[in-house]
Amino acid sequence: MKEVTIQTFRHEKANPPAYVLKGYDDINTVLDDQILQGQAMQASSYMKGTLKRDTIAWNLKLDTMQKIIDEMSKCQRTWMNLEPVFSSDDIEKTLPVETVKFREVDKLWRETTDQINDDP
């Protein structure tokens, strides 16, 4: 099986520029394929004992990974919509509490995408 990595690109419109994730299609294709294969194996009448337990555990890990990727995609879309809004000085004055909350999320998102860029 080929190695699948998360691709990033530098989003220059962000202030300051930040990494954004792309290439979800490749990862989702591999995950979908592996999930289907795992489900087929799990449904087999030949699956028993340790092998069946290991297959169930593997399927749960794949399902969790798919959920993580989906949530990261949703978070990124929201972040990309909100980042330009909360970069405005007017918004900071109008919504100071929300701006502080967004900056906390923004910092965490940037740290996460920096780590992914360093080790895709």
ABEGO torsion letter per residue (X at the ends): XBBBBBBBBBBAABOBBBBBBBGAAAAAAAAAAAAAAAAAAAABAABBEAAAAAAAAAAAAAAAAAAAAAAAAAAAAAAAAAAAAAABAAAAAABAAAAAAAAAAAAAAAAAAAAAAABX
